[in-house]
Structures are given as C-alpha cells and as structure tokens.
Amino acid sequence: MPLGRKNYIFLAIGVGVLIVSYTGMYLEKSVDGFFSLNVAPPLLLAAYAWIAYAILYKEKET
C-alpha cells in the first residue's frame, strides 16, 4: 500500500484545516474582514503544505 495509516491521518488533518478556513471565510461574508485577510491565508498555505507533506511522508525502516 503506497500510503500508510499515518499518511491518511495527516491528510485528514490537512483537509480539516482547509474546510475550517474556507468555511470561516464564507461565514464572514466580507472580503476585507479580519479572518479573510489575516487568518485564512496562512492557514490555507499551511494546510496545502501539510497535505503535500502527508503524501510524501514515509516512515523510517528499521
């Protein structure tokens, strides 16, 4: 199996953060709001980076 259990957990965390960020922007309904300008962009960037990490993560073999 190409992805392990940890990979799927990491993916779920990343997707969860994406959902929270986009939902927060939707609920704020303001392009110039605090969440849309200051909180969501770093969260989205971090979530996409985390998803890439989750896909590339491989446990060390001993």
mmCIF file as Biopython writes it, N, C-alpha, C and O atoms, coordinates in Angstrom:
data_model
#
loop_
_atom_site.group_PDB
_atom_site.id
_atom_site.type_symbol
_atom_site.label_atom_id
_atom_site.label_alt_id
_atom_site.label_comp_id
_atom_site.label_asym_id
_atom_site.label_entity_id
_atom_site.label_seq_id
_atom_site.pdbx_PDB_ins_code
_atom_site.Cartn_x
_atom_site.Cartn_y
_atom_site.Cartn_z
_atom_site.occupancy
_atom_site.B_iso_or_equiv
_atom_site.auth_seq_id
_atom_site.auth_asym_id
_atom_site.pdbx_PDB_model_num
ATOM 1   N N  . MET A ? 1  ? 0.860   -1.175 0.000  1.0 0.0 1  A 1 
ATOM 2   C CA . MET A ? 1  ? 0.000   0.000  0.000  1.0 0.0 1  A 1 
ATOM 3   C C  . MET A ? 1  ? 0.903   1.235  0.000  1.0 0.0 1  A 1 
ATOM 4   O O  . MET A ? 1  ? 1.784   1.351  0.852  1.0 0.0 1  A 1 
ATOM 5   N N  . PRO A ? 2  ? 0.700   2.143  -0.929 1.0 0.0 2  A 1 
ATOM 6   C CA . PRO A ? 2  ? 1.592   3.296  -1.048 1.0 0.0 2  A 1 
ATOM 7   C C  . PRO A ? 2  ? 1.506   4.269  0.130  1.0 0.0 2  A 1 
ATOM 8   O O  . PRO A ? 2  ? 2.519   4.847  0.523  1.0 0.0 2  A 1 
ATOM 9   N N  . LEU A ? 3  ? 0.344   4.453  0.681  1.0 0.0 3  A 1 
ATOM 10  C CA . LEU A ? 3  ? 0.180   5.344  1.825  1.0 0.0 3  A 1 
ATOM 11  C C  . LEU A ? 3  ? -0.203  4.528  3.047  1.0 0.0 3  A 1 
ATOM 12  O O  . LEU A ? 3  ? -1.012  3.603  2.977  1.0 0.0 3  A 1 
ATOM 13  N N  . GLY A ? 4  ? 0.400   4.897  4.168  1.0 0.0 4  A 1 
ATOM 14  C CA . GLY A ? 4  ? 0.114   4.185  5.404  1.0 0.0 4  A 1 
ATOM 15  C C  . GLY A ? 4  ? -0.954  4.885  6.227  1.0 0.0 4  A 1 
ATOM 16  O O  . GLY A ? 4  ? -1.557  5.869  5.798  1.0 0.0 4  A 1 
ATOM 17  N N  . ARG A ? 5  ? -1.166  4.356  7.404  1.0 0.0 5  A 1 
ATOM 18  C CA . ARG A ? 5  ? -2.177  4.893  8.310  1.0 0.0 5  A 1 
ATOM 19  C C  . ARG A ? 5  ? -1.871  6.338  8.700  1.0 0.0 5  A 1 
ATOM 20  O O  . ARG A ? 5  ? -2.769  7.180  8.721  1.0 0.0 5  A 1 
ATOM 21  N N  . LYS A ? 6  ? -0.606  6.626  9.010  1.0 0.0 6  A 1 
ATOM 22  C CA . LYS A ? 6  ? -0.222  7.987  9.391  1.0 0.0 6  A 1 
ATOM 23  C C  . LYS A ? 6  ? -0.461  8.973  8.249  1.0 0.0 6  A 1 
ATOM 24  O O  . LYS A ? 6  ? -0.876  10.109 8.480  1.0 0.0 6  A 1 
ATOM 25  N N  . ASN A ? 7  ? -0.199  8.537  7.021  1.0 0.0 7  A 1 
ATOM 26  C CA . ASN A ? 7  ? -0.425  9.412  5.875  1.0 0.0 7  A 1 
ATOM 27  C C  . ASN A ? 7  ? -1.883  9.845  5.797  1.0 0.0 7  A 1 
ATOM 28  O O  . ASN A ? 7  ? -2.176  11.019 5.572  1.0 0.0 7  A 1 
ATOM 29  N N  . TYR A ? 8  ? -2.784  8.908  5.981  1.0 0.0 8  A 1 
ATOM 30  C CA . TYR A ? 8  ? -4.204  9.239  5.911  1.0 0.0 8  A 1 
ATOM 31  C C  . TYR A ? 8  ? -4.643  10.124 7.076  1.0 0.0 8  A 1 
ATOM 32  O O  . TYR A ? 8  ? -5.510  10.982 6.910  1.0 0.0 8  A 1 
ATOM 33  N N  . ILE A ? 9  ? -4.059  9.924  8.232  1.0 0.0 9  A 1 
ATOM 34  C CA . ILE A ? 9  ? -4.372  10.798 9.369  1.0 0.0 9  A 1 
ATOM 35  C C  . ILE A ? 9  ? -3.882  12.214 9.084  1.0 0.0 9  A 1 
ATOM 36  O O  . ILE A ? 9  ? -4.603  13.183 9.321  1.0 0.0 9  A 1 
ATOM 37  N N  . PHE A ? 10 ? -2.657  12.334 8.574  1.0 0.0 10 A 1 
ATOM 38  C CA . PHE A ? 10 ? -2.116  13.649 8.217  1.0 0.0 10 A 1 
ATOM 39  C C  . PHE A ? 10 ? -2.959  14.315 7.133  1.0 0.0 10 A 1 
ATOM 40  O O  . PHE A ? 10 ? -3.209  15.519 7.193  1.0 0.0 10 A 1 
ATOM 41  N N  . LEU A ? 11 ? -3.396  13.542 6.145  1.0 0.0 11 A 1 
ATOM 42  C CA . LEU A ? 11 ? -4.262  14.085 5.093  1.0 0.0 11 A 1 
ATOM 43  C C  . LEU A ? 11 ? -5.578  14.592 5.676  1.0 0.0 11 A 1 
ATOM 44  O O  . LEU A ? 11 ? -6.057  15.660 5.296  1.0 0.0 11 A 1 
ATOM 45  N N  . ALA A ? 12 ? -6.152  13.837 6.584  1.0 0.0 12 A 1 
ATOM 46  C CA . ALA A ? 12 ? -7.419  14.238 7.193  1.0 0.0 12 A 1 
ATOM 47  C C  . ALA A ? 12 ? -7.256  15.545 7.970  1.0 0.0 12 A 1 
ATOM 48  O O  . ALA A ? 12 ? -8.139  16.402 7.930  1.0 0.0 12 A 1 
ATOM 49  N N  . ILE A ? 13 ? -6.144  15.703 8.671  1.0 0.0 13 A 1 
ATOM 50  C CA . ILE A ? 13 ? -5.888  16.949 9.394  1.0 0.0 13 A 1 
ATOM 51  C C  . ILE A ? 13 ? -5.791  18.119 8.423  1.0 0.0 13 A 1 
ATOM 52  O O  . ILE A ? 13 ? -6.379  19.175 8.658  1.0 0.0 13 A 1 
ATOM 53  N N  . GLY A ? 14 ? -5.054  17.934 7.336  1.0 0.0 14 A 1 
ATOM 54  C CA . GLY A ? 14 ? -4.913  18.995 6.340  1.0 0.0 14 A 1 
ATOM 55  C C  . GLY A ? 14 ? -6.236  19.374 5.701  1.0 0.0 14 A 1 
ATOM 56  O O  . GLY A ? 14 ? -6.532  20.558 5.538  1.0 0.0 14 A 1 
ATOM 57  N N  . VAL A ? 15 ? -7.024  18.392 5.342  1.0 0.0 15 A 1 
ATOM 58  C CA . VAL A ? 15 ? -8.327  18.661 4.736  1.0 0.0 15 A 1 
ATOM 59  C C  . VAL A ? 15 ? -9.250  19.330 5.745  1.0 0.0 15 A 1 
ATOM 60  O O  . VAL A ? 15 ? -10.035 20.205 5.379  1.0 0.0 15 A 1 
ATOM 61  N N  . GLY A ? 16 ? -9.166  18.934 6.997  1.0 0.0 16 A 1 
ATOM 62  C CA . GLY A ? 16 ? -9.971  19.573 8.045  1.0 0.0 16 A 1 
ATOM 63  C C  . GLY A ? 16 ? -9.642  21.047 8.193  1.0 0.0 16 A 1 
ATOM 64  O O  . GLY A ? 16 ? -10.542 21.875 8.337  1.0 0.0 16 A 1 
ATOM 65  N N  . VAL A ? 17 ? -8.357  21.381 8.160  1.0 0.0 17 A 1 
ATOM 66  C CA . VAL A ? 17 ? -7.948  22.789 8.256  1.0 0.0 17 A 1 
ATOM 67  C C  . VAL A ? 17 ? -8.422  23.565 7.030  1.0 0.0 17 A 1 
ATOM 68  O O  . VAL A ? 17 ? -8.843  24.716 7.153  1.0 0.0 17 A 1 
ATOM 69  N N  . LEU A ? 18 ? -8.358  22.953 5.859  1.0 0.0 18 A 1 
ATOM 70  C CA . LEU A ? 18 ? -8.873  23.605 4.651  1.0 0.0 18 A 1 
ATOM 71  C C  . LEU A ? 18 ? -10.362 23.908 4.789  1.0 0.0 18 A 1 
ATOM 72  O O  . LEU A ? 18 ? -10.810 25.010 4.471  1.0 0.0 18 A 1 
ATOM 73  N N  . ILE A ? 19 ? -11.113 22.938 5.259  1.0 0.0 19 A 1 
ATOM 74  C CA . ILE A ? 19 ? -12.560 23.124 5.410  1.0 0.0 19 A 1 
ATOM 75  C C  . ILE A ? 19 ? -12.863 24.236 6.402  1.0 0.0 19 A 1 
ATOM 76  O O  . ILE A ? 19 ? -13.732 25.072 6.153  1.0 0.0 19 A 1 
ATOM 77  N N  . VAL A ? 20 ? -12.152 24.252 7.526  1.0 0.0 20 A 1 
ATOM 78  C CA . VAL A ? 20 ? -12.362 25.296 8.533  1.0 0.0 20 A 1 
ATOM 79  C C  . VAL A ? 20 ? -12.024 26.675 7.962  1.0 0.0 20 A 1 
ATOM 80  O O  . VAL A ? 20 ? -12.754 27.637 8.201  1.0 0.0 20 A 1 
ATOM 81  N N  . SER A ? 21 ? -10.937 26.779 7.218  1.0 0.0 21 A 1 
ATOM 82  C CA . SER A ? 21 ? -10.520 28.067 6.661  1.0 0.0 21 A 1 
ATOM 83  C C  . SER A ? 21 ? -11.527 28.592 5.640  1.0 0.0 21 A 1 
ATOM 84  O O  . SER A ? 21 ? -11.948 29.746 5.711  1.0 0.0 21 A 1 
ATOM 85  N N  . TYR A ? 22 ? -11.907 27.740 4.694  1.0 0.0 22 A 1 
ATOM 86  C CA . TYR A ? 22 ? -12.857 28.186 3.676  1.0 0.0 22 A 1 
ATOM 87  C C  . TYR A ? 22 ? -14.234 28.477 4.290  1.0 0.0 22 A 1 
ATOM 88  O O  . TYR A ? 22 ? -14.910 29.416 3.870  1.0 0.0 22 A 1 
ATOM 89  N N  . THR A ? 23 ? -14.647 27.685 5.271  1.0 0.0 23 A 1 
ATOM 90  C CA . THR A ? 23 ? -15.923 27.930 5.936  1.0 0.0 23 A 1 
ATOM 91  C C  . THR A ? 23 ? -15.891 29.240 6.700  1.0 0.0 23 A 1 
ATOM 92  O O  . THR A ? 23 ? -16.867 29.990 6.686  1.0 0.0 23 A 1 
ATOM 93  N N  . GLY A ? 24 ? -14.784 29.523 7.365  1.0 0.0 24 A 1 
ATOM 94  C CA . GLY A ? 24 ? -14.650 30.795 8.077  1.0 0.0 24 A 1 
ATOM 95  C C  . GLY A ? 24 ? -14.740 31.987 7.152  1.0 0.0 24 A 1 
ATOM 96  O O  . GLY A ? 24 ? -15.370 32.990 7.485  1.0 0.0 24 A 1 
ATOM 97  N N  . MET A ? 25 ? -14.114 31.886 5.990  1.0 0.0 25 A 1 
ATOM 98  C CA . MET A ? 25 ? -14.209 32.993 5.019  1.0 0.0 25 A 1 
ATOM 99  C C  . MET A ? 25 ? -15.631 33.134 4.502  1.0 0.0 25 A 1 
ATOM 100 O O  . MET A ? 25 ? -16.119 34.247 4.303  1.0 0.0 25 A 1 
ATOM 101 N N  . TYR A ? 26 ? -16.294 32.004 4.285  1.0 0.0 26 A 1 
ATOM 102 C CA . TYR A ? 26 ? -17.669 32.060 3.794  1.0 0.0 26 A 1 
ATOM 103 C C  . TYR A ? 26 ? -18.601 32.686 4.834  1.0 0.0 26 A 1 
ATOM 104 O O  . TYR A ? 26 ? -19.452 33.511 4.500  1.0 0.0 26 A 1 
ATOM 105 N N  . LEU A ? 27 ? -18.435 32.293 6.081  1.0 0.0 27 A 1 
ATOM 106 C CA . LEU A ? 27 ? -19.313 32.809 7.134  1.0 0.0 27 A 1 
ATOM 107 C C  . LEU A ? 27 ? -19.067 34.283 7.432  1.0 0.0 27 A 1 
ATOM 108 O O  . LEU A ? 27 ? -19.982 34.990 7.855  1.0 0.0 27 A 1 
ATOM 109 N N  . GLU A ? 28 ? -17.854 34.747 7.218  1.0 0.0 28 A 1 
ATOM 110 C CA . GLU A ? 28 ? -17.557 36.152 7.472  1.0 0.0 28 A 1 
ATOM 111 C C  . GLU A ? 28 ? -18.222 37.060 6.438  1.0 0.0 28 A 1 
ATOM 112 O O  . GLU A ? 28 ? -18.615 38.182 6.758  1.0 0.0 28 A 1 
ATOM 113 N N  . LYS A ? 29 ? -18.349 36.578 5.201  1.0 0.0 29 A 1 
ATOM 114 C CA . LYS A ? 29 ? -19.020 37.298 4.111  1.0 0.0 29 A 1 
ATOM 115 C C  . LYS A ? 29 ? -18.472 38.706 3.896  1.0 0.0 29 A 1 
ATOM 116 O O  . LYS A ? 29 ? -19.220 39.623 3.557  1.0 0.0 29 A 1 
ATOM 117 N N  . SER A ? 30 ? -17.183 38.871 4.091  1.0 0.0 30 A 1 
ATOM 118 C CA . SER A ? 30 ? -16.551 40.158 3.867  1.0 0.0 30 A 1 
ATOM 119 C C  . SER A ? 30 ? -15.148 39.930 3.320  1.0 0.0 30 A 1 
ATOM 120 O O  . SER A ? 30 ? -14.344 39.208 3.910  1.0 0.0 30 A 1 
ATOM 121 N N  . VAL A ? 31 ? -14.873 40.554 2.190  1.0 0.0 31 A 1 
ATOM 122 C CA . VAL A ? 31 ? -13.554 40.414 1.595  1.0 0.0 31 A 1 
ATOM 123 C C  . VAL A ? 31 ? -12.507 41.122 2.441  1.0 0.0 31 A 1 
ATOM 124 O O  . VAL A ? 31 ? -11.355 40.691 2.493  1.0 0.0 31 A 1 
ATOM 125 N N  . ASP A ? 32 ? -12.894 42.197 3.101  1.0 0.0 32 A 1 
ATOM 126 C CA . ASP A ? 32 ? -11.965 42.987 3.903  1.0 0.0 32 A 1 
ATOM 127 C C  . ASP A ? 32 ? -11.996 42.624 5.383  1.0 0.0 32 A 1 
ATOM 128 O O  . ASP A ? 32 ? -11.510 43.399 6.207  1.0 0.0 32 A 1 
ATOM 129 N N  . GLY A ? 33 ? -12.542 41.490 5.737  1.0 0.0 33 A 1 
ATOM 130 C CA . GLY A ? 33 ? -12.642 41.101 7.141  1.0 0.0 33 A 1 
ATOM 131 C C  . GLY A ? 33 ? -11.319 40.616 7.707  1.0 0.0 33 A 1 
ATOM 132 O O  . GLY A ? 33 ? -10.396 40.283 6.964  1.0 0.0 33 A 1 
ATOM 133 N N  . PHE A ? 34 ? -11.239 40.581 9.014  1.0 0.0 34 A 1 
ATOM 134 C CA . PHE A ? 34 ? -10.016 40.157 9.694  1.0 0.0 34 A 1 
ATOM 135 C C  . PHE A ? 34 ? -9.652  38.720 9.349  1.0 0.0 34 A 1 
ATOM 136 O O  . PHE A ? 34 ? -8.497  38.432 9.037  1.0 0.0 34 A 1 
ATOM 137 N N  . PHE A ? 35 ? -10.618 37.825 9.401  1.0 0.0 35 A 1 
ATOM 138 C CA . PHE A ? 35 ? -10.336 36.412 9.130  1.0 0.0 35 A 1 
ATOM 139 C C  . PHE A ? 35 ? -9.893  36.208 7.691  1.0 0.0 35 A 1 
ATOM 140 O O  . PHE A ? 35 ? -8.943  35.471 7.426  1.0 0.0 35 A 1 
ATOM 141 N N  . SER A ? 36 ? -10.587 36.866 6.755  1.0 0.0 36 A 1 
ATOM 142 C CA . SER A ? 36 ? -10.275 36.695 5.333  1.0 0.0 36 A 1 
ATOM 143 C C  . SER A ? 36 ? -8.903  37.233 4.963  1.0 0.0 36 A 1 
ATOM 144 O O  . SER A ? 36 ? -8.246  36.690 4.075  1.0 0.0 36 A 1 
ATOM 145 N N  . LEU A ? 37 ? -8.467  38.281 5.624  1.0 0.0 37 A 1 
ATOM 146 C CA . LEU A ? 37 ? -7.189  38.897 5.265  1.0 0.0 37 A 1 
ATOM 147 C C  . LEU A ? 37 ? -6.016  38.430 6.111  1.0 0.0 37 A 1 
ATOM 148 O O  . LEU A ? 37 ? -4.890  38.376 5.616  1.0 0.0 37 A 1 
ATOM 149 N N  . ASN A ? 38 ? -6.247  38.091 7.370  1.0 0.0 38 A 1 
ATOM 150 C CA . ASN A ? 38 ? -5.131  37.817 8.270  1.0 0.0 38 A 1 
ATOM 151 C C  . ASN A ? 38 ? -5.015  36.373 8.750  1.0 0.0 38 A 1 
ATOM 152 O O  . ASN A ? 38 ? -3.909  35.906 9.022  1.0 0.0 38 A 1 
ATOM 153 N N  . VAL A ? 39 ? -6.112  35.674 8.857  1.0 0.0 39 A 1 
ATOM 154 C CA . VAL A ? 39 ? -6.067  34.332 9.425  1.0 0.0 39 A 1 
ATOM 155 C C  . VAL A ? 39 ? -6.094  33.256 8.335  1.0 0.0 39 A 1 
ATOM 156 O O  . VAL A ? 39 ? -5.290  32.324 8.361  1.0 0.0 39 A 1 
ATOM 157 N N  . ALA A ? 40 ? -7.003  33.385 7.394  1.0 0.0 40 A 1 
ATOM 158 C CA . ALA A ? 40 ? -7.196  32.341 6.391  1.0 0.0 40 A 1 
ATOM 159 C C  . ALA A ? 40 ? -5.990  32.120 5.468  1.0 0.0 40 A 1 
ATOM 160 O O  . ALA A ? 40 ? -5.642  30.965 5.224  1.0 0.0 40 A 1 
ATOM 161 N N  . PRO A ? 41 ? -5.337  33.160 4.945  1.0 0.0 41 A 1 
ATOM 162 C CA . PRO A ? 41 ? -4.227  32.887 4.020  1.0 0.0 41 A 1 
ATOM 163 C C  . PRO A ? 41 ? -3.099  32.036 4.620  1.0 0.0 41 A 1 
ATOM 164 O O  . PRO A ? 41 ? -2.676  31.071 3.983  1.0 0.0 41 A 1 
ATOM 165 N N  . PRO A ? 42 ? -2.593  32.359 5.830  1.0 0.0 42 A 1 
ATOM 166 C CA . PRO A ? 42 ? -1.560  31.472 6.378  1.0 0.0 42 A 1 
ATOM 167 C C  . PRO A ? 42 ? -2.081  30.071 6.692  1.0 0.0 42 A 1 
ATOM 168 O O  . PRO A ? 42 ? -1.356  29.088 6.537  1.0 0.0 42 A 1 
ATOM 169 N N  . LEU A ? 43 ? -3.335  29.978 7.133  1.0 0.0 43 A 1 
ATOM 170 C CA . LEU A ? 43 ? -3.907  28.659 7.404  1.0 0.0 43 A 1 
ATOM 171 C C  . LEU A ? 43 ? -4.015  27.826 6.129  1.0 0.0 43 A 1 
ATOM 172 O O  . LEU A ? 43 ? -3.698  26.636 6.131  1.0 0.0 43 A 1 
ATOM 173 N N  . LEU A ? 44 ? -4.458  28.448 5.053  1.0 0.0 44 A 1 
ATOM 174 C CA . LEU A ? 44 ? -4.584  27.728 3.789  1.0 0.0 44 A 1 
ATOM 175 C C  . LEU A ? 44 ? -3.218  27.299 3.259  1.0 0.0 44 A 1 
ATOM 176 O O  . LEU A ? 44 ? -3.052  26.167 2.804  1.0 0.0 44 A 1 
ATOM 177 N N  . LEU A ? 45 ? -2.257  28.190 3.319  1.0 0.0 45 A 1 
ATOM 178 C CA . LEU A ? 45 ? -0.907  27.858 2.865  1.0 0.0 45 A 1 
ATOM 179 C C  . LEU A ? 45 ? -0.339  26.698 3.685  1.0 0.0 45 A 1 
ATOM 180 O O  . LEU A ? 45 ? 0.241   25.762 3.134  1.0 0.0 45 A 1 
ATOM 181 N N  . ALA A ? 46 ? -0.508  26.771 4.984  1.0 0.0 46 A 1 
ATOM 182 C CA . ALA A ? 46 ? -0.020  25.706 5.857  1.0 0.0 46 A 1 
ATOM 183 C C  . ALA A ? 46 ? -0.752  24.385 5.584  1.0 0.0 46 A 1 
ATOM 184 O O  . ALA A ? 46 ? -0.137  23.319 5.600  1.0 0.0 46 A 1 
ATOM 185 N N  . ALA A ? 47 ? -2.042  24.459 5.337  1.0 0.0 47 A 1 
ATOM 186 C CA . ALA A ? 47 ? -2.812  23.239 5.084  1.0 0.0 47 A 1 
ATOM 187 C C  . ALA A ? 47 ? -2.376  22.570 3.783  1.0 0.0 47 A 1 
ATOM 188 O O  . ALA A ? 47 ? -2.227  21.349 3.736  1.0 0.0 47 A 1 
ATOM 189 N N  . TYR A ? 48 ? -2.172  23.355 2.733  1.0 0.0 48 A 1 
ATOM 190 C CA . TYR A ? 48 ? -1.717  22.770 1.468  1.0 0.0 48 A 1 
ATOM 191 C C  . TYR A ? 48 ? -0.309  22.194 1.606  1.0 0.0 48 A 1 
ATOM 192 O O  . TYR A ? 48 ? -0.021  21.132 1.054  1.0 0.0 48 A 1 
ATOM 193 N N  . ALA A ? 49 ? 0.562   22.878 2.331  1.0 0.0 49 A 1 
ATOM 194 C CA . ALA A ? 49 ? 1.910   22.347 2.570  1.0 0.0 49 A 1 
ATOM 195 C C  . ALA A ? 49 ? 1.837   21.059 3.397  1.0 0.0 49 A 1 
ATOM 196 O O  . ALA A ? 49 ? 2.579   20.110 3.144  1.0 0.0 49 A 1 
ATOM 197 N N  . TRP A ? 50 ? 0.940   21.036 4.384  1.0 0.0 50 A 1 
ATOM 198 C CA . TRP A ? 50 ? 0.776   19.850 5.222  1.0 0.0 50 A 1 
ATOM 199 C C  . TRP A ? 50 ? 0.269   18.662 4.402  1.0 0.0 50 A 1 
ATOM 200 O O  . TRP A ? 50 ? 0.689   17.526 4.623  1.0 0.0 50 A 1 
ATOM 201 N N  . ILE A ? 51 ? -0.632  18.927 3.458  1.0 0.0 51 A 1 
ATOM 202 C CA . ILE A ? 51 ? -1.141  17.851 2.603  1.0 0.0 51 A 1 
ATOM 203 C C  . ILE A ? 51 ? -0.025  17.296 1.730  1.0 0.0 51 A 1 
ATOM 204 O O  . ILE A ? 51 ? 0.078   16.082 1.549  1.0 0.0 51 A 1 
ATOM 205 N N  . ALA A ? 52 ? 0.814   18.177 1.187  1.0 0.0 52 A 1 
ATOM 206 C CA . ALA A ? 52 ? 1.961   17.711 0.397  1.0 0.0 52 A 1 
ATOM 207 C C  . ALA A ? 52 ? 2.895   16.870 1.267  1.0 0.0 52 A 1 
ATOM 208 O O  . ALA A ? 52 ? 3.386   15.830 0.827  1.0 0.0 52 A 1 
ATOM 209 N N  . TYR A ? 53 ? 3.138   17.316 2.488  1.0 0.0 53 A 1 
ATOM 210 C CA . TYR A ? 53 ? 3.972   16.552 3.425  1.0 0.0 53 A 1 
ATOM 211 C C  . TYR A ? 53 ? 3.336   15.195 3.720  1.0 0.0 53 A 1 
ATOM 212 O O  . TYR A ? 53 ? 4.029   14.179 3.774  1.0 0.0 53 A 1 
ATOM 213 N N  . ALA A ? 54 ? 2.022   15.182 3.909  1.0 0.0 54 A 1 
ATOM 214 C CA . ALA A ? 54 ? 1.321   13.938 4.230  1.0 0.0 54 A 1 
ATOM 215 C C  . ALA A ? 54 ? 1.446   12.926 3.096  1.0 0.0 54 A 1 
ATOM 216 O O  . ALA A ? 54 ? 1.552   11.725 3.343  1.0 0.0 54 A 1 
ATOM 217 N N  . ILE A ? 55 ? 1.433   13.403 1.872  1.0 0.0 55 A 1 
ATOM 218 C CA . ILE A ? 55 ? 1.549   12.496 0.733  1.0 0.0 55 A 1 
ATOM 219 C C  . ILE A ? 55 ? 2.982   11.963 0.610  1.0 0.0 55 A 1 
ATOM 220 O O  . ILE A ? 55 ? 3.187   10.797 0.275  1.0 0.0 55 A 1 
ATOM 221 N N  . LEU A ? 56 ? 3.959   12.812 0.881  1.0 0.0 56 A 1 
ATOM 222 C CA . LEU A ? 56 ? 5.359   12.423 0.717  1.0 0.0 56 A 1 
ATOM 223 C C  . LEU A ? 56 ? 5.951   11.730 1.939  1.0 0.0 56 A 1 
ATOM 224 O O  . LEU A ? 56 ? 7.039   11.161 1.848  1.0 0.0 56 A 1 
ATOM 225 N N  . TYR A ? 57 ? 5.261   11.764 3.084  1.0 0.0 57 A 1 
ATOM 226 C CA . TYR A ? 57 ? 5.790   11.187 4.316  1.0 0.0 57 A 1 
ATOM 227 C C  . TYR A ? 57 ? 5.963   9.690  4.192  1.0 0.0 57 A 1 
ATOM 228 O O  . TYR A ? 57 ? 5.086   8.979  3.702  1.0 0.0 57 A 1 
ATOM 229 N N  . LYS A ? 58 ? 7.117   9.224  4.649  1.0 0.0 58 A 1 
ATOM 230 C CA . LYS A ? 58 ? 7.373   7.795  4.667  1.0 0.0 58 A 1 
ATOM 231 C C  . LYS A ? 58 ? 8.097   7.480  5.980  1.0 0.0 58 A 1 
ATOM 232 O O  . LYS A ? 58 ? 9.082   8.129  6.331  1.0 0.0 58 A 1 
ATOM 233 N N  . GLU A ? 59 ? 7.594   6.483  6.687  1.0 0.0 59 A 1 
ATOM 234 C CA . GLU A ? 59 ? 8.215   6.107  7.955  1.0 0.0 59 A 1 
ATOM 235 C C  . GLU A ? 59 ? 9.583   5.501  7.715  1.0 0.0 59 A 1 
ATOM 236 O O  . GLU A ? 59 ? 9.823   4.843  6.702  1.0 0.0 59 A 1 
ATOM 237 N N  . LYS A ? 60 ? 10.475  5.735  8.664  1.0 0.0 60 A 1 
ATOM 238 C CA . LYS A ? 60 ? 11.821  5.161  8.561  1.0 0.0 60 A 1 
ATOM 239 C C  . LYS A ? 60 ? 11.749  3.650  8.790  1.0 0.0 60 A 1 
ATOM 240 O O  . LYS A ? 60 ? 11.075  3.156  9.694  1.0 0.0 60 A 1 
ATOM 241 N N  . GLU A ? 61 ? 12.459  2.965  7.947  1.0 0.0 61 A 1 
ATOM 242 C CA . GLU A ? 61 ? 12.501  1.497  8.083  1.0 0.0 61 A 1 
ATOM 243 C C  . GLU A ? 61 ? 13.663  1.128  8.980  1.0 0.0 61 A 1 
ATOM 244 O O  . GLU A ? 61 ? 14.771  1.642  8.826  1.0 0.0 61 A 1 
ATOM 245 N N  . THR A ? 62 ? 13.404  0.238  9.910  1.0 0.0 62 A 1 
ATOM 246 C CA . THR A ? 62 ? 14.467  -0.193 10.822 1.0 0.0 62 A 1 
ATOM 247 C C  . THR A ? 62 ? 14.810  -1.637 10.626 1.0 0.0 62 A 1 
ATOM 248 O O  . THR A ? 62 ? 15.686  -2.163 11.313 1.0 0.0 62 A 1 
#
